[in-house]
Amino acid sequence: MNDVDRFSRFFAMLGYELEPFQREIVTECFSSRRETLVLIPRANGKSTLLAGLAVWELLKRPNAQIVVLRTAPSHTGNDLDQ
């Protein structure tokens, strides 16, 4: 079983099933590339998927550094710079 399959099982334990396009993103995240850029429209499960990947990585490597960037301020009022 490879890392993508292991993550898929972990994600399912959280109550989510990987969509085919999400599986492609996960495959890229587990490739030898140093960075992965994900550009897809809103409401496609990016935040949920990336949160799952962050938790997965932190469970595998407790000292991992997780960096999440956004292009514009959110409209929730929960911005870090407030």
N, C-alpha and C positions, 0 to 999 in steps of 0.2 A: 504494500500500500504506500503510495507516495504522499507528499505533504498536502497536495490539493485534495486528495481523497480524505486524508485525516482531518483537514480543516472543514471539509464538507460535512463530515460526521459531527464534528464539534459544533458547527453552525446549526445543524439539525437539532442537537441537544438544547440549543438556545431557543428553539422553536421556529427556525427559519430554514427554508430550502433554497439552495443556490439556483438562480435562473441561469440559463446558458451563458448570457453575456457577463454575469457576475463570475461564473467559473473561469471565463477568459481573463477577467481582471485578476482573480486570485492566482491563476497560472502565471501571469506576468509578475505579480508580486513575489512569487516564490522562484522566479527565474534568477539567473545570475546577474541581472541588471541591478544597478545600484538604486535607481529611482524609477518610479512609475507615475505617470500623469494620467488621471482619469477625468475625462471631459464628457459627461452625459447630462441630459436635461434633469430638471428637478423631478422629485417623486419617483425615482427609479431605484431606491434602496441604497444609494451611495453611502449615506451616513451610517445606516445599520450595518452594511457590509464592512465599512472601514472601522467601525467600532468593534465589530467581531474580530477583524484582523488585528487590531491593536491589543485586545484582550488576549487573543491567541499568542501574539508575540511576547506580551508581558508574562504569560504563564510559562512560555518556553525559556525566556531570558529575563529574569526579574529586573535586571539593570538596563534593559533596553530603553532607548530614547525614542519616543513617538512624537512626530511633528505633523500637525494638521494645519493646513493653510486654507484660507478662504479668499475670494476675490472682492467681496464687498461686505459691509456691516450687515448683520442679520437684523431682522425687524422684530426680534423677540425681546429686545432690551437686556439681553444677557451677554453683551459684548465684553471681552476681556479688558478693553481700554476704558471702560466706564469707571 
